[in-house]
Amino acid sequence: MTAHCFRLHPGDKLMPSLKQAATIILSRSGCQAAFIVTAVGSLQSSTIRLANASRTDVDGDKTSGNDIITYNQRFEVVSLVGTFSRDACHVHISLSDAKG
Protein backbone atom coordinates (compact mmCIF):
# COMPACT_ATOMS: atom_id res chain seq x y z
CA MET A 1 0.00 0.00 0.00
CA THR A 2 1.29 3.46 -0.88
CA ALA A 3 0.02 6.65 0.76
CA HIS A 4 -0.43 9.80 -1.32
CA CYS A 5 -0.80 13.18 0.37
CA PHE A 6 -1.90 16.32 -1.40
CA ARG A 7 -3.17 19.77 -0.53
CA LEU A 8 -6.13 21.66 -1.88
CA HIS A 9 -5.96 25.44 -1.96
CA PRO A 10 -8.65 27.94 -0.97
CA GLY A 11 -11.28 28.02 -3.68
CA ASP A 12 -10.53 24.50 -4.99
CA LYS A 13 -13.66 22.39 -5.40
CA LEU A 14 -13.48 19.33 -3.15
CA MET A 15 -15.06 16.53 -5.23
CA PRO A 16 -13.55 17.49 -8.61
CA SER A 17 -10.14 17.77 -6.93
CA LEU A 18 -10.50 14.38 -5.22
CA LYS A 19 -11.66 12.73 -8.45
CA GLN A 20 -8.76 14.25 -10.38
CA ALA A 21 -6.23 13.10 -7.76
CA ALA A 22 -7.73 9.60 -7.74
CA THR A 23 -7.62 9.40 -11.53
CA ILE A 24 -3.93 10.36 -11.56
CA ILE A 25 -3.06 7.97 -8.73
CA LEU A 26 -4.94 5.05 -10.29
CA SER A 27 -3.46 5.60 -13.73
CA ARG A 28 0.12 5.86 -12.43
CA SER A 29 -0.10 2.98 -9.98
CA GLY A 30 -2.06 0.48 -12.02
CA CYS A 31 -4.31 -0.15 -9.00
CA GLN A 32 -8.01 -0.80 -9.45
CA ALA A 33 -9.17 1.26 -6.47
CA ALA A 34 -8.09 3.93 -4.00
CA PHE A 35 -9.48 5.16 -0.71
CA ILE A 36 -9.41 8.19 1.56
CA VAL A 37 -8.07 7.53 5.05
CA THR A 38 -8.58 10.99 6.51
CA ALA A 39 -8.71 14.68 5.71
CA VAL A 40 -8.66 18.01 7.50
CA GLY A 41 -9.69 21.43 6.29
CA SER A 42 -12.59 23.73 5.74
CA LEU A 43 -15.16 24.58 3.08
CA GLN A 44 -16.73 27.91 2.14
CA SER A 45 -19.91 26.17 0.97
CA SER A 46 -21.11 22.63 0.40
CA THR A 47 -23.68 20.70 -1.58
CA ILE A 48 -24.50 17.33 -0.08
CA ARG A 49 -26.96 14.53 -0.75
CA LEU A 50 -28.78 13.52 2.40
CA ALA A 51 -28.93 9.73 2.54
CA ASN A 52 -32.32 8.27 3.48
CA ALA A 53 -33.95 11.70 3.26
CA SER A 54 -36.62 11.57 0.58
CA ARG A 55 -37.15 14.56 -1.66
CA THR A 56 -40.48 16.28 -1.48
CA ASP A 57 -42.25 18.34 -4.12
CA VAL A 58 -43.87 21.75 -3.56
CA ASP A 59 -46.98 20.03 -2.16
CA GLY A 60 -44.93 18.09 0.40
CA ASP A 61 -45.35 14.76 -1.40
CA LYS A 62 -42.36 12.42 -1.47
CA THR A 63 -40.61 11.98 -4.81
CA SER A 64 -37.82 9.64 -5.95
CA GLY A 65 -34.23 10.21 -4.90
CA ASN A 66 -32.61 11.81 -1.88
CA ASP A 67 -32.64 15.45 -0.80
CA ILE A 68 -29.73 17.53 -2.06
CA ILE A 69 -28.99 20.65 -0.04
CA THR A 70 -26.55 23.50 -0.66
CA TYR A 71 -25.17 25.43 2.31
CA ASN A 72 -23.43 28.74 1.70
CA GLN A 73 -21.49 29.05 4.93
CA ARG A 74 -18.11 28.06 6.31
CA PHE A 75 -17.69 24.49 7.59
CA GLU A 76 -14.86 22.54 9.17
CA VAL A 77 -14.33 19.04 7.75
CA VAL A 78 -14.44 16.67 10.73
CA SER A 79 -14.47 13.44 8.71
CA LEU A 80 -13.97 12.51 5.08
CA VAL A 81 -13.82 8.89 3.94
CA GLY A 82 -14.47 7.20 0.65
CA THR A 83 -13.48 4.91 -2.17
CA PHE A 84 -12.56 5.57 -5.79
CA SER A 85 -12.37 3.27 -8.79
CA ARG A 86 -11.76 4.08 -12.42
CA ASP A 87 -15.53 4.31 -12.95
CA ALA A 88 -17.02 5.67 -9.74
CA CYS A 89 -16.53 7.10 -6.31
CA HIS A 90 -18.40 6.89 -3.00
CA VAL A 91 -17.59 9.54 -0.39
CA HIS A 92 -18.99 10.41 3.04
CA ILE A 93 -18.29 13.74 4.72
CA SER A 94 -19.11 15.11 8.16
CA LEU A 95 -19.07 18.86 8.64
CA SER A 96 -19.19 21.18 11.61
CA ASP A 97 -20.21 24.83 11.71
CA ALA A 98 -19.50 27.44 14.40
CA LYS A 99 -22.17 25.84 16.62
CA GLY A 100 -20.78 22.35 16.22
Backbone as XML, in Angstrom:
<?xml version="1.0"?>
<chain id="A" units="angstrom">
  <residue number="1" name="MET">
    <atom name="N" x="0.852" y="-1.171" z="0.000"/>
    <atom name="CA" x="0.000" y="0.000" z="0.000"/>
    <atom name="C" x="0.897" y="1.233" z="0.000"/>
  </residue>
  <residue number="2" name="THR">
    <atom name="N" x="0.554" y="2.208" z="-0.796"/>
    <atom name="CA" x="1.292" y="3.457" z="-0.884"/>
    <atom name="C" x="0.362" y="4.605" z="-0.528"/>
  </residue>
  <residue number="3" name="ALA">
    <atom name="N" x="0.807" y="5.476" z="0.366"/>
    <atom name="CA" x="0.024" y="6.652" z="0.755"/>
    <atom name="C" x="0.376" y="7.822" z="-0.156"/>
  </residue>
  <residue number="4" name="HIS">
    <atom name="N" x="-0.630" y="8.593" z="-0.509"/>
    <atom name="CA" x="-0.435" y="9.802" z="-1.317"/>
    <atom name="C" x="-1.065" y="10.958" z="-0.563"/>
  </residue>
  <residue number="5" name="CYS">
    <atom name="N" x="-0.292" y="11.978" z="-0.311"/>
    <atom name="CA" x="-0.797" y="13.176" z="0.367"/>
    <atom name="C" x="-0.836" y="14.321" z="-0.636"/>
  </residue>
  <residue number="6" name="PHE">
    <atom name="N" x="-1.849" y="15.136" z="-0.544"/>
    <atom name="CA" x="-1.904" y="16.320" z="-1.399"/>
    <atom name="C" x="-2.723" y="17.397" z="-0.703"/>
  </residue>
  <residue number="7" name="ARG">
    <atom name="N" x="-2.529" y="18.608" z="-1.145"/>
    <atom name="CA" x="-3.170" y="19.767" z="-0.532"/>
    <atom name="C" x="-4.072" y="20.454" z="-1.554"/>
  </residue>
  <residue number="8" name="LEU">
    <atom name="N" x="-5.243" y="20.819" z="-1.087"/>
    <atom name="CA" x="-6.129" y="21.659" z="-1.882"/>
    <atom name="C" x="-5.954" y="23.093" z="-1.399"/>
  </residue>
  <residue number="9" name="HIS">
    <atom name="N" x="-6.143" y="24.029" z="-2.289"/>
    <atom name="CA" x="-5.961" y="25.436" z="-1.961"/>
    <atom name="C" x="-7.323" y="26.117" z="-1.820"/>
  </residue>
  <residue number="10" name="PRO">
    <atom name="N" x="-7.377" y="27.230" z="-1.099"/>
    <atom name="CA" x="-8.653" y="27.944" z="-0.970"/>
    <atom name="C" x="-9.286" y="28.180" z="-2.339"/>
  </residue>
  <residue number="11" name="GLY">
    <atom name="N" x="-10.552" y="27.859" z="-2.427"/>
    <atom name="CA" x="-11.284" y="28.020" z="-3.681"/>
    <atom name="C" x="-11.345" y="26.760" z="-4.522"/>
  </residue>
  <residue number="12" name="ASP">
    <atom name="N" x="-10.462" y="25.771" z="-4.260"/>
    <atom name="CA" x="-10.531" y="24.497" z="-4.989"/>
    <atom name="C" x="-11.828" y="23.781" z="-4.637"/>
  </residue>
  <residue number="13" name="LYS">
    <atom name="N" x="-12.444" y="23.183" z="-5.615"/>
    <atom name="CA" x="-13.662" y="22.395" z="-5.395"/>
    <atom name="C" x="-13.274" y="21.013" z="-4.895"/>
  </residue>
  <residue number="14" name="LEU">
    <atom name="N" x="-13.886" y="20.568" z="-3.807"/>
    <atom name="CA" x="-13.478" y="19.330" z="-3.153"/>
    <atom name="C" x="-13.635" y="18.102" z="-4.045"/>
  </residue>
  <residue number="15" name="MET">
    <atom name="N" x="-14.840" y="17.782" z="-4.485"/>
    <atom name="CA" x="-15.059" y="16.532" z="-5.230"/>
    <atom name="C" x="-14.305" y="16.491" z="-6.561"/>
  </residue>
  <residue number="16" name="PRO">
    <atom name="N" x="-14.346" y="17.549" z="-7.377"/>
    <atom name="CA" x="-13.553" y="17.489" z="-8.606"/>
    <atom name="C" x="-12.052" y="17.306" z="-8.328"/>
  </residue>
  <residue number="17" name="SER">
    <atom name="N" x="-11.553" y="17.918" z="-7.273"/>
    <atom name="CA" x="-10.138" y="17.772" z="-6.929"/>
    <atom name="C" x="-9.818" y="16.356" z="-6.477"/>
  </residue>
  <residue number="18" name="LEU">
    <atom name="N" x="-10.707" y="15.763" z="-5.672"/>
    <atom name="CA" x="-10.496" y="14.384" z="-5.225"/>
    <atom name="C" x="-10.555" y="13.412" z="-6.396"/>
  </residue>
  <residue number="19" name="LYS">
    <atom name="N" x="-11.533" y="13.607" z="-7.278"/>
    <atom name="CA" x="-11.658" y="12.734" z="-8.450"/>
    <atom name="C" x="-10.438" y="12.846" z="-9.355"/>
  </residue>
  <residue number="20" name="GLN">
    <atom name="N" x="-9.944" y="14.059" z="-9.538"/>
    <atom name="CA" x="-8.758" y="14.249" z="-10.375"/>
    <atom name="C" x="-7.545" y="13.571" z="-9.751"/>
  </residue>
  <residue number="21" name="ALA">
    <atom name="N" x="-7.355" y="13.751" z="-8.445"/>
    <atom name="CA" x="-6.230" y="13.105" z="-7.763"/>
    <atom name="C" x="-6.345" y="11.588" z="-7.861"/>
  </residue>
  <residue number="22" name="ALA">
    <atom name="N" x="-7.540" y="11.049" z="-7.660"/>
    <atom name="CA" x="-7.730" y="9.597" z="-7.736"/>
    <atom name="C" x="-7.448" y="9.083" z="-9.145"/>
  </residue>
  <residue number="23" name="THR">
    <atom name="N" x="-7.879" y="9.795" z="-10.148"/>
    <atom name="CA" x="-7.624" y="9.401" z="-11.533"/>
    <atom name="C" x="-6.125" y="9.329" z="-11.811"/>
  </residue>
  <residue number="24" name="ILE">
    <atom name="N" x="-5.390" y="10.334" z="-11.364"/>
    <atom name="CA" x="-3.934" y="10.362" z="-11.557"/>
    <atom name="C" x="-3.275" y="9.208" z="-10.804"/>
  </residue>
  <residue number="25" name="ILE">
    <atom name="N" x="-3.650" y="9.032" z="-9.546"/>
    <atom name="CA" x="-3.056" y="7.973" z="-8.725"/>
    <atom name="C" x="-3.340" y="6.596" z="-9.321"/>
  </residue>
  <residue number="26" name="LEU">
    <atom name="N" x="-4.589" y="6.352" z="-9.726"/>
    <atom name="CA" x="-4.945" y="5.046" z="-10.287"/>
    <atom name="C" x="-4.235" y="4.790" z="-11.610"/>
  </residue>
  <residue number="27" name="SER">
    <atom name="N" x="-4.107" y="5.809" z="-12.441"/>
    <atom name="CA" x="-3.456" y="5.602" z="-13.734"/>
    <atom name="C" x="-1.956" y="5.361" z="-13.578"/>
  </residue>
  <residue number="28" name="ARG">
    <atom name="N" x="-1.332" y="6.032" z="-12.629"/>
    <atom name="CA" x="0.116" y="5.865" z="-12.433"/>
    <atom name="C" x="0.460" y="4.573" z="-11.706"/>
  </residue>
  <residue number="29" name="SER">
    <atom name="N" x="-0.421" y="4.147" z="-10.811"/>
    <atom name="CA" x="-0.098" y="2.980" z="-9.979"/>
    <atom name="C" x="-0.535" y="1.656" z="-10.589"/>
  </residue>
  <residue number="30" name="GLY">
    <atom name="N" x="-1.521" y="1.706" z="-11.471"/>
    <atom name="CA" x="-2.062" y="0.475" z="-12.018"/>
    <atom name="C" x="-3.053" y="-0.202" z="-11.083"/>
  </residue>
  <residue number="31" name="CYS">
    <atom name="N" x="-3.340" y="0.409" z="-9.951"/>
    <atom name="CA" x="-4.312" y="-0.148" z="-8.997"/>
    <atom name="C" x="-5.722" y="-0.030" z="-9.558"/>
  </residue>
  <residue number="32" name="GLN">
    <atom name="N" x="-6.618" y="-0.832" z="-9.027"/>
    <atom name="CA" x="-8.011" y="-0.800" z="-9.455"/>
    <atom name="C" x="-8.866" y="0.128" z="-8.591"/>
  </residue>
  <residue number="33" name="ALA">
    <atom name="N" x="-8.374" y="0.436" z="-7.377"/>
    <atom name="CA" x="-9.167" y="1.261" z="-6.465"/>
    <atom name="C" x="-8.249" y="2.026" z="-5.524"/>
  </residue>
  <residue number="34" name="ALA">
    <atom name="N" x="-8.796" y="3.113" z="-4.991"/>
    <atom name="CA" x="-8.088" y="3.933" z="-4.003"/>
    <atom name="C" x="-9.088" y="4.306" z="-2.917"/>
  </residue>
  <residue number="35" name="PHE">
    <atom name="N" x="-8.579" y="4.753" z="-1.778"/>
    <atom name="CA" x="-9.482" y="5.157" z="-0.707"/>
    <atom name="C" x="-8.905" y="6.332" z="0.067"/>
  </residue>
  <residue number="36" name="ILE">
    <atom name="N" x="-9.796" y="7.063" z="0.715"/>
    <atom name="CA" x="-9.414" y="8.191" z="1.562"/>
    <atom name="C" x="-9.357" y="7.689" z="2.992"/>
  </residue>
  <residue number="37" name="VAL">
    <atom name="N" x="-8.229" y="7.923" z="3.652"/>
    <atom name="CA" x="-8.075" y="7.527" z="5.052"/>
    <atom name="C" x="-8.570" y="8.636" z="5.964"/>
  </residue>
  <residue number="38" name="THR">
    <atom name="N" x="-8.176" y="9.865" z="5.676"/>
    <atom name="CA" x="-8.579" y="10.992" z="6.509"/>
    <atom name="C" x="-8.350" y="12.295" z="5.766"/>
  </residue>
  <residue number="39" name="ALA">
    <atom name="N" x="-8.906" y="13.354" z="6.276"/>
    <atom name="CA" x="-8.709" y="14.680" z="5.705"/>
    <atom name="C" x="-9.000" y="15.729" z="6.775"/>
  </residue>
  <residue number="40" name="VAL">
    <atom name="N" x="-8.377" y="16.859" z="6.646"/>
    <atom name="CA" x="-8.665" y="18.008" z="7.501"/>
    <atom name="C" x="-8.819" y="19.219" z="6.606"/>
  </residue>
  <residue number="41" name="GLY">
    <atom name="N" x="-9.546" y="20.212" z="7.074"/>
    <atom name="CA" x="-9.689" y="21.428" z="6.289"/>
    <atom name="C" x="-11.026" y="22.082" z="6.510"/>
  </residue>
  <residue number="42" name="SER">
    <atom name="N" x="-11.337" y="23.001" z="5.628"/>
    <atom name="CA" x="-12.594" y="23.734" z="5.744"/>
    <atom name="C" x="-13.160" y="23.984" z="4.351"/>
  </residue>
  <residue number="43" name="LEU">
    <atom name="N" x="-14.448" y="24.279" z="4.319"/>
    <atom name="CA" x="-15.159" y="24.577" z="3.078"/>
    <atom name="C" x="-15.893" y="25.900" z="3.228"/>
  </residue>
  <residue number="44" name="GLN">
    <atom name="N" x="-15.977" y="26.648" z="2.147"/>
    <atom name="CA" x="-16.733" y="27.907" z="2.141"/>
    <atom name="C" x="-18.222" y="27.656" z="1.925"/>
  </residue>
  <residue number="45" name="SER">
    <atom name="N" x="-18.525" y="26.580" z="1.219"/>
    <atom name="CA" x="-19.912" y="26.172" z="0.969"/>
    <atom name="C" x="-19.892" y="24.688" z="0.651"/>
  </residue>
  <residue number="46" name="SER">
    <atom name="N" x="-21.051" y="24.059" z="0.700"/>
    <atom name="CA" x="-21.106" y="22.634" z="0.396"/>
    <atom name="C" x="-22.469" y="22.264" z="-0.167"/>
  </residue>
  <residue number="47" name="THR">
    <atom name="N" x="-22.459" y="21.293" z="-1.059"/>
    <atom name="CA" x="-23.679" y="20.699" z="-1.577"/>
    <atom name="C" x="-23.592" y="19.216" z="-1.265"/>
  </residue>
  <residue number="48" name="ILE">
    <atom name="N" x="-24.542" y="18.724" z="-0.494"/>
    <atom name="CA" x="-24.503" y="17.332" z="-0.075"/>
    <atom name="C" x="-25.840" y="16.649" z="-0.349"/>
  </residue>
  <residue number="49" name="ARG">
    <atom name="N" x="-25.753" y="15.346" z="-0.593"/>
    <atom name="CA" x="-26.956" y="14.525" z="-0.754"/>
    <atom name="C" x="-27.224" y="13.875" z="0.589"/>
  </residue>
  <residue number="50" name="LEU">
    <atom name="N" x="-28.412" y="14.066" z="1.105"/>
    <atom name="CA" x="-28.780" y="13.516" z="2.404"/>
    <atom name="C" x="-29.306" y="12.099" z="2.221"/>
  </residue>
  <residue number="51" name="ALA">
    <atom name="N" x="-28.532" y="11.132" z="2.667"/>
    <atom name="CA" x="-28.933" y="9.732" z="2.538"/>
    <atom name="C" x="-30.195" y="9.467" z="3.357"/>
  </residue>
  <residue number="52" name="ASN">
    <atom name="N" x="-31.068" y="8.665" z="2.815"/>
    <atom name="CA" x="-32.317" y="8.274" z="3.478"/>
    <atom name="C" x="-33.216" y="9.452" z="3.821"/>
  </residue>
  <residue number="53" name="ALA">
    <atom name="N" x="-33.071" y="10.544" z="3.081"/>
    <atom name="CA" x="-33.955" y="11.695" z="3.258"/>
    <atom name="C" x="-34.660" y="11.930" z="1.934"/>
  </residue>
  <residue number="54" name="SER">
    <atom name="N" x="-35.897" y="11.505" z="1.838"/>
    <atom name="CA" x="-36.623" y="11.575" z="0.577"/>
    <atom name="C" x="-36.899" y="13.006" z="0.178"/>
  </residue>
  <residue number="55" name="ARG">
    <atom name="N" x="-36.788" y="13.257" z="-1.117"/>
    <atom name="CA" x="-37.149" y="14.561" z="-1.660"/>
    <atom name="C" x="-38.655" y="14.742" z="-1.561"/>
  </residue>
  <residue number="56" name="THR">
    <atom name="N" x="-39.051" y="15.974" z="-1.451"/>
    <atom name="CA" x="-40.482" y="16.284" z="-1.484"/>
    <atom name="C" x="-40.720" y="17.354" z="-2.540"/>
  </residue>
  <residue number="57" name="ASP">
    <atom name="N" x="-41.909" y="17.318" z="-3.140"/>
    <atom name="CA" x="-42.251" y="18.342" z="-4.119"/>
    <atom name="C" x="-42.871" y="19.536" z="-3.407"/>
  </residue>
  <residue number="58" name="VAL">
    <atom name="N" x="-43.328" y="20.523" z="-4.149"/>
    <atom name="CA" x="-43.870" y="21.750" z="-3.556"/>
    <atom name="C" x="-45.115" y="21.497" z="-2.707"/>
  </residue>
  <residue number="59" name="ASP">
    <atom name="N" x="-45.802" y="20.376" z="-2.951"/>
    <atom name="CA" x="-46.985" y="20.030" z="-2.162"/>
    <atom name="C" x="-46.634" y="19.206" z="-0.920"/>
  </residue>
  <residue number="60" name="GLY">
    <atom name="N" x="-45.342" y="18.882" z="-0.756"/>
    <atom name="CA" x="-44.930" y="18.088" z="0.397"/>
    <atom name="C" x="-44.990" y="16.592" z="0.160"/>
  </residue>
  <residue number="61" name="ASP">
    <atom name="N" x="-45.302" y="16.187" z="-1.073"/>
    <atom name="CA" x="-45.351" y="14.755" z="-1.399"/>
    <atom name="C" x="-43.951" y="14.234" z="-1.698"/>
  </residue>
  <residue number="62" name="LYS">
    <atom name="N" x="-43.668" y="13.023" z="-1.228"/>
    <atom name="CA" x="-42.357" y="12.423" z="-1.473"/>
    <atom name="C" x="-42.179" y="12.097" z="-2.944"/>
  </residue>
  <residue number="63" name="THR">
    <atom name="N" x="-40.963" y="12.322" z="-3.443"/>
    <atom name="CA" x="-40.608" y="11.980" z="-4.813"/>
    <atom name="C" x="-39.418" y="11.035" z="-4.774"/>
  </residue>
  <residue number="64" name="SER">
    <atom name="N" x="-38.954" y="10.577" z="-5.927"/>
    <atom name="CA" x="-37.820" y="9.643" z="-5.949"/>
    <atom name="C" x="-36.513" y="10.371" z="-5.681"/>
  </residue>
  <residue number="65" name="GLY">
    <atom name="N" x="-35.543" y="9.647" z="-5.152"/>
    <atom name="CA" x="-34.227" y="10.213" z="-4.896"/>
    <atom name="C" x="-34.095" y="10.768" z="-3.491"/>
  </residue>
  <residue number="66" name="ASN">
    <atom name="N" x="-32.904" y="11.231" z="-3.178"/>
    <atom name="CA" x="-32.614" y="11.813" z="-1.875"/>
    <atom name="C" x="-32.538" y="13.326" z="-1.971"/>
  </residue>
  <residue number="67" name="ASP">
    <atom name="N" x="-32.784" y="13.995" z="-0.850"/>
    <atom name="CA" x="-32.642" y="15.447" z="-0.795"/>
    <atom name="C" x="-31.210" y="15.849" z="-1.076"/>
  </residue>
  <residue number="68" name="ILE">
    <atom name="N" x="-31.037" y="16.926" z="-1.821"/>
    <atom name="CA" x="-29.727" y="17.527" z="-2.064"/>
    <atom name="C" x="-29.823" y="18.959" z="-1.590"/>
  </residue>
  <residue number="69" name="ILE">
    <atom name="N" x="-28.931" y="19.334" z="-0.672"/>
    <atom name="CA" x="-28.991" y="20.652" z="-0.044"/>
    <atom name="C" x="-27.666" y="21.367" z="-0.238"/>
  </residue>
  <residue number="70" name="THR">
    <atom name="N" x="-27.736" y="22.660" z="-0.559"/>
    <atom name="CA" x="-26.547" y="23.498" z="-0.656"/>
    <atom name="C" x="-26.534" y="24.459" z="0.527"/>
  </residue>
  <residue number="71" name="TYR">
    <atom name="N" x="-25.395" y="24.507" z="1.195"/>
    <atom name="CA" x="-25.172" y="25.426" z="2.309"/>
    <atom name="C" x="-24.109" y="26.432" z="1.880"/>
  </residue>
  <residue number="72" name="ASN">
    <atom name="N" x="-24.392" y="27.705" z="2.028"/>
    <atom name="CA" x="-23.426" y="28.745" z="1.701"/>
    <atom name="C" x="-22.912" y="29.362" z="2.992"/>
  </residue>
  <residue number="73" name="GLN">
    <atom name="N" x="-22.106" y="28.595" z="3.689"/>
    <atom name="CA" x="-21.493" y="29.048" z="4.932"/>
    <atom name="C" x="-20.221" y="28.243" z="5.154"/>
  </residue>
  <residue number="74" name="ARG">
    <atom name="N" x="-19.393" y="28.705" z="6.052"/>
    <atom name="CA" x="-18.109" y="28.058" z="6.314"/>
    <atom name="C" x="-18.307" y="26.838" z="7.208"/>
  </residue>
  <residue number="75" name="PHE">
    <atom name="N" x="-17.661" y="25.733" z="6.824"/>
    <atom name="CA" x="-17.691" y="24.494" z="7.592"/>
    <atom name="C" x="-16.283" y="23.974" z="7.807"/>
  </residue>
  <residue number="76" name="GLU">
    <atom name="N" x="-16.078" y="23.291" z="8.915"/>
    <atom name="CA" x="-14.861" y="22.538" z="9.169"/>
    <atom name="C" x="-15.137" y="21.087" z="8.784"/>
  </residue>
  <residue number="77" name="VAL">
    <atom name="N" x="-14.206" y="20.462" z="8.085"/>
    <atom name="CA" x="-14.326" y="19.045" z="7.749"/>
    <atom name="C" x="-13.881" y="18.256" z="8.968"/>
  </residue>
  <residue number="78" name="VAL">
    <atom name="N" x="-14.794" y="17.484" z="9.554"/>
    <atom name="CA" x="-14.437" y="16.672" z="10.729"/>
    <atom name="C" x="-14.231" y="15.207" z="10.360"/>
  </residue>
  <residue number="79" name="SER">
    <atom name="N" x="-14.703" y="14.807" z="9.189"/>
    <atom name="CA" x="-14.475" y="13.445" z="8.714"/>
    <atom name="C" x="-14.692" y="13.417" z="7.207"/>
  </residue>
  <residue number="80" name="LEU">
    <atom name="N" x="-13.825" y="12.705" z="6.516"/>
    <atom name="CA" x="-13.968" y="12.506" z="5.080"/>
    <atom name="C" x="-13.393" y="11.129" z="4.762"/>
  </residue>
  <residue number="81" name="VAL">
    <atom name="N" x="-14.237" y="10.242" z="4.306"/>
    <atom name="CA" x="-13.818" y="8.886" z="3.945"/>
    <atom name="C" x="-14.466" y="8.524" z="2.617"/>
  </residue>
  <residue number="82" name="GLY">
    <atom name="N" x="-13.851" y="7.604" z="1.901"/>
    <atom name="CA" x="-14.472" y="7.197" z="0.652"/>
    <atom name="C" x="-13.601" y="6.280" z="-0.166"/>
  </residue>
  <residue number="83" name="THR">
    <atom name="N" x="-14.183" y="5.798" z="-1.247"/>
    <atom name="CA" x="-13.483" y="4.911" z="-2.174"/>
    <atom name="C" x="-13.607" y="5.455" z="-3.590"/>
  </residue>
  <residue number="84" name="PHE">
    <atom name="N" x="-12.604" y="5.136" z="-4.401"/>
    <atom name="CA" x="-12.560" y="5.566" z="-5.792"/>
    <atom name="C" x="-12.142" y="4.386" z="-6.649"/>
  </residue>
  <residue number="85" name="SER">
    <atom name="N" x="-12.800" y="4.221" z="-7.771"/>
    <atom name="CA" x="-12.371" y="3.267" z="-8.788"/>
    <atom name="C" x="-12.220" y="4.059" z="-10.077"/>
  </residue>
  <residue number="86" name="ARG">
    <atom name="N" x="-11.899" y="3.372" z="-11.143"/>
    <atom name="CA" x="-11.761" y="4.081" z="-12.417"/>
    <atom name="C" x="-13.112" y="4.588" z="-12.929"/>
  </residue>
  <residue number="87" name="ASP">
    <atom name="N" x="-14.201" y="3.977" z="-12.441"/>
    <atom name="CA" x="-15.532" y="4.315" z="-12.954"/>
    <atom name="C" x="-16.409" y="5.098" z="-11.988"/>
  </residue>
  <residue number="88" name="ALA">
    <atom name="N" x="-16.087" y="5.073" z="-10.708"/>
    <atom name="CA" x="-17.016" y="5.669" z="-9.745"/>
    <atom name="C" x="-16.298" y="6.059" z="-8.455"/>
  </residue>
  <residue number="89" name="CYS">
    <atom name="N" x="-17.034" y="6.783" z="-7.635"/>
    <atom name="CA" x="-16.532" y="7.100" z="-6.305"/>
    <atom name="C" x="-17.713" y="7.089" z="-5.332"/>
  </residue>
  <residue number="90" name="HIS">
    <atom name="N" x="-17.390" y="6.901" z="-4.067"/>
    <atom name="CA" x="-18.399" y="6.895" z="-3.005"/>
    <atom name="C" x="-17.747" y="7.550" z="-1.794"/>
  </residue>
  <residue number="91" name="VAL">
    <atom name="N" x="-18.234" y="8.731" z="-1.421"/>
    <atom name="CA" x="-17.591" y="9.539" z="-0.387"/>
    <atom name="C" x="-18.607" y="9.955" z="0.671"/>
  </residue>
  <residue number="92" name="HIS">
    <atom name="N" x="-18.184" y="9.916" z="1.921"/>
    <atom name="CA" x="-18.992" y="10.411" z="3.037"/>
    <atom name="C" x="-18.223" y="11.532" z="3.720"/>
  </residue>
  <residue number="93" name="ILE">
    <atom name="N" x="-18.933" y="12.612" z="4.049"/>
    <atom name="CA" x="-18.290" y="13.741" z="4.718"/>
    <atom name="C" x="-19.135" y="14.147" z="5.914"/>
  </residue>
  <residue number="94" name="SER">
    <atom name="N" x="-18.455" y="14.527" z="6.983"/>
    <atom name="CA" x="-19.114" y="15.111" z="8.157"/>
    <atom name="C" x="-18.556" y="16.511" z="8.331"/>
  </residue>
  <residue number="95" name="LEU">
    <atom name="N" x="-19.459" y="17.452" z="8.534"/>
    <atom name="CA" x="-19.066" y="18.856" z="8.639"/>
    <atom name="C" x="-19.531" y="19.449" z="9.955"/>
  </residue>
  <residue number="96" name="SER">
    <atom name="N" x="-18.830" y="20.477" z="10.393"/>
    <atom name="CA" x="-19.190" y="21.182" z="11.611"/>
    <atom name="C" x="-19.181" y="22.672" z="11.351"/>
  </residue>
  <residue number="97" name="ASP">
    <atom name="N" x="-20.200" y="23.377" z="11.838"/>
    <atom name="CA" x="-20.211" y="24.828" z="11.712"/>
    <atom name="C" x="-19.781" y="25.453" z="13.038"/>
  </residue>
  <residue number="98" name="ALA">
    <atom name="N" x="-19.950" y="26.741" z="13.197"/>
    <atom name="CA" x="-19.504" y="27.439" z="14.397"/>
    <atom name="C" x="-20.222" y="26.943" z="15.655"/>
  </residue>
  <residue number="99" name="LYS">
    <atom name="N" x="-21.401" y="26.358" z="15.478"/>
    <atom name="CA" x="-22.167" y="25.838" z="16.620"/>
    <atom name="C" x="-21.925" y="24.362" z="16.868"/>
  </residue>
  <residue number="100" name="GLY">
    <atom name="N" x="-21.081" y="23.771" z="16.066"/>
    <atom name="CA" x="-20.779" y="22.348" z="16.222"/>
    <atom name="C" x="-21.399" y="21.541" z="15.159"/>
  </residue>
</chain>
